[in-house]
Amino acid sequence: MNSREQVKIIMMREGLTAKKLAQILVEKTGKHYTQQSLLHKISLSSFRYDEVKTIADIFGYEITIDKKQM
């Protein structure tokens, strides 16, 4: 699953729009996020790992890496 899918799943489960998610990220991180910047990151799947982890942490999700069964 790529970063785009992870963020979209969290947004869907939490009933968030890009605008609301941007507002929450600004409040929690103090960094500059806008609706447009998030939509751009979603369309390009260009979230950094730390951004996805921050989003997951804010809403009580965890990101796991599991070894494939061979």
Secondary structure as a PSIPRED ss2 file (coil, helix, strand):
# PSIPRED VFORMAT (PSIPRED V4.0)

   1 M C   1.000  0.000  0.000
   2 N C   1.000  0.000  0.000
   3 S H   0.000  1.000  0.000
   4 R H   0.000  1.000  0.000
   5 E H   0.000  1.000  0.000
   6 Q H   0.000  1.000  0.000
   7 V H   0.000  1.000  0.000
   8 K H   0.000  1.000  0.000
   9 I H   0.000  1.000  0.000
  10 I H   0.000  1.000  0.000
  11 M H   0.000  1.000  0.000
  12 M H   0.000  1.000  0.000
  13 R H   0.000  1.000  0.000
  14 E H   0.000  1.000  0.000
  15 G C   1.000  0.000  0.000
  16 L C   1.000  0.000  0.000
  17 T C   1.000  0.000  0.000
  18 A H   0.000  1.000  0.000
  19 K H   0.000  1.000  0.000
  20 K H   0.000  1.000  0.000
  21 L H   0.000  1.000  0.000
  22 A H   0.000  1.000  0.000
  23 Q H   0.000  1.000  0.000
  24 I H   0.000  1.000  0.000
  25 L H   0.000  1.000  0.000
  26 V H   0.000  1.000  0.000
  27 E H   0.000  1.000  0.000
  28 K H   0.000  1.000  0.000
  29 T H   0.000  1.000  0.000
  30 G C   1.000  0.000  0.000
  31 K C   1.000  0.000  0.000
  32 H C   1.000  0.000  0.000
  33 Y C   1.000  0.000  0.000
  34 T C   1.000  0.000  0.000
  35 Q H   0.000  1.000  0.000
  36 Q H   0.000  1.000  0.000
  37 S H   0.000  1.000  0.000
  38 L H   0.000  1.000  0.000
  39 L H   0.000  1.000  0.000
  40 H H   0.000  1.000  0.000
  41 K H   0.000  1.000  0.000
  42 I H   0.000  1.000  0.000
  43 S H   0.000  1.000  0.000
  44 L H   0.000  1.000  0.000
  45 S C   1.000  0.000  0.000
  46 S C   1.000  0.000  0.000
  47 F C   1.000  0.000  0.000
  48 R C   1.000  0.000  0.000
  49 Y H   0.000  1.000  0.000
  50 D H   0.000  1.000  0.000
  51 E H   0.000  1.000  0.000
  52 V H   0.000  1.000  0.000
  53 K H   0.000  1.000  0.000
  54 T H   0.000  1.000  0.000
  55 I H   0.000  1.000  0.000
  56 A H   0.000  1.000  0.000
  57 D H   0.000  1.000  0.000
  58 I H   0.000  1.000  0.000
  59 F C   1.000  0.000  0.000
  60 G C   1.000  0.000  0.000
  61 Y C   1.000  0.000  0.000
  62 E C   1.000  0.000  0.000
  63 I C   1.000  0.000  0.000
  64 T C   1.000  0.000  0.000
  65 I C   1.000  0.000  0.000
  66 D C   1.000  0.000  0.000
  67 K C   1.000  0.000  0.000
  68 K C   1.000  0.000  0.000
  69 Q C   1.000  0.000  0.000
  70 M C   1.000  0.000  0.000
